[in-house]
Every structure is written in structure tokens, then in C-alpha cells.
Amino acid sequence: MGSHRRLAPSGFDRGAGTALGVLSVATAALGAVSAGAAPHADPGAEVDRLYQEAERATEAYDKADERADTLRKEVGEAQDRIARQQQRVNALRETLGSLAGAQYRSGGIAPAVALLFSDDPVDYLDKATTLDRIGARQAGRLKELQSAMRELAQERTETAGKLAELEKSRKAVASHKRTVEKKLAKARRLLNSLPADQRTAYERASRSGRTGMPDLSGATAPNARAAAALAAARSALGRPYVWGANGPSGFDCSGLTQWSYAQAGVQLPRTSQEQRYAGRQIPLSQARPGDLVVYRSDAGHVAMYAGNGQVIHAPYPGAPVRYDPVGMMPISSVTRP
């Protein structure tokens, strides 16, 4: 998502002049329409703002959803460990019960009394030796049982905490999802309220993307991983923007970059804010194909540099994965994974 209607100046803005001309025409047309807003309000700018807010909420959704997935796995693994530990505790209890029975059958009474009344002192001494061995084993098993029960109790306490955190994360996911849906629905209602010709002008200027392949000759990736990631991103051209998705049939902005690098064997974090620090930051002037270009001060949008002043990205709902000038929005950083 994110606004692509006001292109920031940049030495990488090759081809941006034409887009600026189209955008200025669309903005002038949209500014003449009130659509229920203030007399001089720009509906297009309001749509852009709503898309940006929805994108921030989408990134928060992605982060919460990723955390929920991690917690679900951790809880499942912990529950497996608890089950195994419970089996161990049960087995130790059975062993102690068997030892206690053997001790009773061996004559678990005071040694002096047993020796006094024994008809066969040699037989008694044999039994006493066995009894001592059983007692030592019983003490060892008892300590093992106590340790196992402490570990079991600790595991259950930690799992209860993770379950509580999982529930909290689930609620966060649902909350961010509602926020995204509200912002996108409001943007769609605003667009639908415009006359058809003005809506078409906005769609053409802000959402249609490029119809042709930009000239990327001479641009080389810094390494094989970046080249493979860029090839994966190119294979996704034309696929739809789907918020919260990380491929392969649809993507949000950070989902596209994460999926592309995963095809190259590199695991990136889920959100654009985290991807910003998933490598070495470099100046924009040194950007090479495969580098991650992060936009706005909140790092709310990310694209992949394709070379010759172009990026590939998943813009926002209604716009497919496409090329755009690298200077389409204010750039906050460039990262080389």
C-alpha cells in the first residue's frame, strides 16, 4: 500500500516526470469534487491517507499474526513435553510402588527385632542386604520423581503464560484486521462516491501501474542471493495485493520481499519495520538490484530495487505487483540483506 500520487524528487526518478504530469491532472480533477468533504478538500489525497493508515495497520497485523504463529508452535511443543514428562512421572511412581512392595515383602521391620526372631540368621542377612539395596534405589527414584514433578510444574506454568500471551496476540490480530478493513472500506466508499470520469482518472494515475517493462539493462545484483530474490519478485509481477499475505498467489508489501528472499534461501523478518534492519544499510546512491528500499519515516512500506531507478513492490489493494520509480515516496533507508 502507500501513496504513489506524489513522487518525491530523486536522482533515481527516471520516468517520473510523465507520471507527475498525469498525477497533477488527476489531482486537479479530484480537487474540484467535494464528495461530501470540505469545499477545497482533495478526495484523492484522502484516499492516499487512508491507504497509508491501512498499510500501517497491515504491518501491525502481520507482526501480531507472526507472533501468534510462533506462540502456537511453542505451545504445541510445550504440551508435547508436558505429556512426555507426565508419562515419566507416572512411570517413576509405578517403580516406587513396586519397590515399596518389594521392601514390605522383604520384611521391612526393625533389623534388631528381625535378627532376634530369625530361625535362619544367614537367610535374614541375605534379606537385609536386599532390603538395603531396595532402600537405596527407592531413595534415588524418589529424588528423580521430585525433580521430574518440579520440571513438570515449571513447564505447565510457562505454558500457561504462553497460552495467555497467545490469546492476547489473537486479540491484537483481530483488532488490527478490523482496523485495516475499516480503512480500506472507507477508501473504497470515497472512491465510489466520485463521478466515473474522475474515479477513472484517479485509478489511472495512482493504481494502474506500468504497462511496459522498464529498461533494466546493465543493472547487476551484488550477489547470487540478491539475484535469485529479484528473479522471484519478477515472477510475481501482476499478482494481486492481498493484505496480510506473503505469497505465492498474493502479497502485501513486506510479504513480497519476504517471499522473494525465501526463494533464495534467505529468511527475512515479516514486517517492513523489521526488514529495515535485516542487513547492511547503504546509501541510495549505491543501491543495486535486490536491495530493499524502505519508505516513509515509519518504515511503513518496502520495495525491492530492480535497477535503473526502478523498484518492484506490492503497492496496495487493487494494484498488482509492479514496477514503479524508486522515488515514488520519501525513502527512509536502503538495506542489503
Summary of the structure (lengths in Angstrom):
residues: 337
radius of gyration: 33.3
end to end distance: 22.1
largest distance: 117.1
contacts: 1096
relative contact order: 0.16
helix: 60%
strand: 9%
